[in-house]
Amino acid sequence: MRTGIANHTQYHEPFTPWALQMKAIASVDPLALVQSLTGAILGCGGWVLSRGANDRGTVNMLFEFERQACVDIYGILIAVGLELSQSGHTRMTELCQCTRSQTQDCSAEIASVDLEIQTYPKEA
């Protein structure tokens, strides 16, 4: 009698240690913000996975980037006019510091950001 043991390979979802959830506010038009932020993220080599704005001025964006681009990404978030929450600044600073001081090369690892922005367009 022949018995067979099935070789089951388990699928493990890739671990993303830097999965950041951040909130911010901005005094800009939500649609213009989505366009400029998307272009800036793509310009830094990032990937925009989802984006959108609702009629209440809330913008949601999910994007990823290689850790080697963390300083550039942090810079563009500020440059487009976002005011990150204190925890958002803390998490981005931690990411940049850990990437820079890591003894092993982690620059190609992926960081993910789930960003929620409440916009308050400037009144004319």
Buried (B, 14 or more C-beta within 10 A) or exposed (E): EEEEEEEEEEEEEEEEEBEBEBBBBBEBBBEBBBEBBBEBBEEBEBEBEEBEBEEEBEBBBBBBBBBBBBBBBBBBBEEBBBBBBEEBBEBBEEBBEBBEEEEEEBEEBBBBBBBBBBBEBEEE
